[in-house]
Amino acid sequence: MKISELSRTTGVPVASIKYFRRQGLLPAGRATAATLAEYGQEHVQRLRLIKALTTLGGLSIAATRDVLTAVDQAHSTDSALGAVSYALPVPVAESPVGDAGREAEIGSAAEAEVADLIAAMDWQTPGTSPHVEGLTAALRELRRLDADYRPGELVAYAELARSIARLDLDRAAAFDEAPEALAEQAVIVFALSAPVLELLRRLAQEDQVRRRIPSLPGDGPRTG
């Protein structure tokens, strides 16, 4: 198909397709003339994945490139899952400006809390993992707000996270497709399921709040 047909099929403007090609997100089509190229179903699938990562997943172009590079270099489902997991960006808070002694105390406490959690869960996670750094940064922020977890609370959340991770891996293992498709499924499991999980959590929170507070905004009749 020509680039105009690829645009109609995917709903991605021609200008965006060309931009994704320049940024290395989309492979070039098969050249048929000096200025013409043919595109196939693999380009349709890749564009849909790019759209999902940048819209539903909320990733930047740079982060999307990292994830897609990990997808292209993966040779198995397991390697795809691991590569995609590390390619996804991890939010890390900026270093605050304040009492250096207090900040050092908070930082040490957060690091110890994460180390204790990993030991308690017996997680096979190296200290160099970006997820360890991200969790440590998040716990530092909570401590600055005096909203840190009480003893045992974080482990309870970690147990739930482990159950979700097992479901994720079981779901990924159930896919029976070509290696490149498996890699793309790894992106879906690790990156694009996150908004679904977050909304499920919010729905559950809303349910619990409504059970405690009879009337909340949005209780009226829906229109439209």
Salt bridges, closest charged atoms under 4 A:
GLU38 OE2 - LYS2 NZ 2.92
GLU42 OE2 - HIS43 ND1 3.53
ASP72 OD1 - ARG46 NH2 2.69
GLU103 OE1 - ARG144 NE 2.82
GLU105 OE2 - ARG102 NH1 3.81
GLU113 OE1 - ARG143 NH2 3.36
GLU141 OE2 - ARG144 NH1 2.33
ASP148 OD2 - ARG143 NH1 3.68
GLU153 OE2 - ARG150 NH2 2.83
GLU159 OE1 - ARG162 NH2 3.03
GLU198 OE2 - ARG202 NE 3.17
GLU206 OE2 - ARG210 NE 2.90
ASP207 OD2 - ARG211 NE 2.97
ASP219 OD1 - ARG210 NH1 2.01
